[in-house]
Amino acid sequence: MSTSCSNKTEKVEGSTVVVGNGKEDMSIFRPPVVRSGAAALNRALFSKKVDLAAATLHDNRLLSKYRKALLDSKELLRLDRVSPIVSHPDKALADQGRKCLILSPGINAQAPETWGPVLTEAVKKQDLAVIPYELRLEYDYWSYHDVMSSILPDELHGDIPAGFNTAGHVAHLNLRDRYLPYKKVIAEVLLDKNPQITTVINKVDNVGTESEFRTFQYEVLAGPDDLQVKVTEGGCLFDFDYAKVYWNSKLETEHRRLIDLFQPREVVCDVMAGIGPFAVPAGKKGVFVWANDMNPESFYYLKDAIEKNKVSQFVRPFCEDGRTFILKAADLVVDAANKGECAIMPGKRPTRTKTAAGGPTAPTPEPTRIPIPATISHFVMNLPASAIEFVGCYRGLYAGHEALFEPATATKLPLIHVHCFSYKADDETPLNDICQRITKELGFPMRPGNPDVEGEVAIHDVRDVAPAKRMFCASFRLPRELAFASRS
Ligand SMILES: C[S@@+](CC[C@H](N)C(=O)[O-])C[C@H]1O[C@@H](n2cnc3c(N)ncnc32)[C@H](O)[C@@H]1O
């Protein structure tokens, strides 16, 4: 046989193997079929023996030379997560430190015609011998996907639940009905294969129980019913009860995108702040944030995050309906600026406090005073199911305060970032839909475009949420006519 011809790479679930002569049966590396249904997971059933061959070296010093040569000639086993270098299967020889190299499937110890050129030559030189080798693959070897493919019937293989949300040690599934009979087994395998996860929950869909605070009903599928989680996002620690407040780790990129727009010393108003994934990291970079959430539990954990992350000079927590908070925040910020409120940052000592000669300690620099500006630069409204309905509340935001903005000063009116859902489409359909809805609520014509042009909206595609639904963020500057309208 010549292994140098007709090499091909075959993808086996969870493993890639390069086949020497193109004739190997790759199914030998698939996990055993364990159609135990919804019964308890029996890990022992996933043990599998695979008959292969190994090259046993007469001198271990030749190990690296032959490992490379056999790899290059495609005669060495190449299987993800399996080292081809193993102890000799004979215990006495193994105790003497003798090693073997596991060979590619298709190579048969008893059939020299299946050996490639490197093996043939090395055997001739008596550098090595080819022996049968039994490779054992156990439950721990198989990936989550391998194990679930073994357990689930063929008709459920297309959509094996994998894209779960995590919050600290909790994995949060939202299983489709057809996977529910297997929910306990799915949860057990997830626990086994994700060491950082210790509790698996599934969303329980009780029609009409969706909370206004975006919390959900759940059942524990595996692990303790402990949903007090610790999560790090944007360099900040959040320690909260996942059952009582909204948290979605899939929004991390969106949080970062908006935080990157905010400049230190600006003011941001987060109308539906949750426990602060926009507000707290923004505060950490020196942005003043007026952060509000109507859920008292979110307010509690928002205050906790402000304290734990030491951003209380920059982030102020509130707990009220966002509809009333919008105008109130604008007024509070004007008041704070008029009163000269500020953050005071301690002066930083130079790292070396003594002169090279061991002289006097350098004086502590003066603290830096960072005044709160009078105007809000950004509003954030992440309540996608209904935030667009809140945009009418901006009417009269800066009534009587024309002097604070362009053209009297260089300050622009605030940018409003409204999260919302719309259709999934490759054309303008979602953009037009979102602009029509904003127009209706605002009472001012808005169209897709550049947010710096009055009447235009930039629409960012945030993420997929359902087969026909996506989440977007619509950003626009508050039109002058509305900002300075009288408050009704
Ligand atoms: C989708 S969550 C977003 C939370 C946070 N901004 C984030 O990105 O994770 C929406 C939040 O709006 C809050 N909420 C719901 N109705 C509200 C209202 N009328 N006023 C203020 N907050 C509200 C909920 O309690 C929830 O925390």
The ligand as an SDF file (V2000), in Angstrom:
LIG
                    3D

 27 29  0  0  0  0  0  0  0  0999 V2000
  -34.5280   44.2090   28.7020 C   0  0  0  0  0  0  0  0  0  0  0  0
  -34.2310   44.7020   30.3310 S   0  0  0  0  0  0  0  0  0  0  0  0
  -32.7310   45.6350   30.0850 C   0  0  0  0  0  0  0  0  0  0  0  0
  -31.9470   45.8730   31.3170 C   0  0  0  0  0  0  0  0  0  0  0  0
  -30.5470   46.4290   31.0830 C   0  0  0  0  0  0  0  0  0  0  0  0
  -30.5850   47.7260   30.4460 N   0  0  0  0  0  0  0  0  0  0  0  0
  -29.7460   45.4630   30.2470 C   0  0  0  0  0  0  0  0  0  0  0  0
  -29.2930   45.8370   29.1630 O   0  0  0  0  0  0  0  0  0  0  0  0
  -29.5300   44.3170   30.6710 O   0  0  0  0  0  0  0  0  0  0  0  0
  -35.4770   45.9180   30.5520 C   0  0  0  0  0  0  0  0  0  0  0  0
  -35.5370   46.5120   31.9280 C   0  0  0  0  0  0  0  0  0  0  0  0
  -36.5870   47.4750   31.9410 O   0  0  0  0  0  0  0  0  0  0  0  0
  -37.1800   47.4950   33.2160 C   0  0  0  0  0  0  0  0  0  0  0  0
  -38.4990   48.1160   33.0640 N   0  0  0  0  0  0  0  0  0  0  0  0
  -39.6330   47.5640   32.6110 C   0  0  0  0  0  0  0  0  0  0  0  0
  -40.6070   48.4930   32.5430 N   0  0  0  0  0  0  0  0  0  0  0  0
  -40.0580   49.6640   32.9350 C   0  0  0  0  0  0  0  0  0  0  0  0
  -40.5390   50.9770   33.0670 C   0  0  0  0  0  0  0  0  0  0  0  0
  -41.7910   51.2960   32.7620 N   0  0  0  0  0  0  0  0  0  0  0  0
  -39.7000   51.9280   33.4980 N   0  0  0  0  0  0  0  0  0  0  0  0
  -38.4250   51.6350   33.8070 C   0  0  0  0  0  0  0  0  0  0  0  0
  -37.9110   50.4040   33.7250 N   0  0  0  0  0  0  0  0  0  0  0  0
  -38.7030   49.4260   33.2780 C   0  0  0  0  0  0  0  0  0  0  0  0
  -37.1860   46.0320   33.6220 C   0  0  0  0  0  0  0  0  0  0  0  0
  -37.2690   45.8950   35.0200 O   0  0  0  0  0  0  0  0  0  0  0  0
  -35.8440   45.5340   33.0550 C   0  0  0  0  0  0  0  0  0  0  0  0
  -34.8270   45.5900   34.0180 O   0  0  0  0  0  0  0  0  0  0  0  0
  1  2  1  0
  2  3  1  0
  2 10  1  0
  3  4  1  0
  4  5  1  0
  5  6  1  0
  5  7  1  0
  7  8  2  0
  7  9  1  0
 10 11  1  0
 11 12  1  0
 11 26  1  0
 12 13  1  0
 13 14  1  0
 13 24  1  0
 14 15  1  0
 14 23  1  0
 15 16  2  0
 16 17  1  0
 17 18  1  0
 17 23  2  0
 18 19  1  0
 18 20  2  0
 20 21  1  0
 21 22  2  0
 22 23  1  0
 24 25  1  0
 24 26  1  0
 26 27  1  0
M  CHG  2   2   1   9  -1
M  END
$$$$
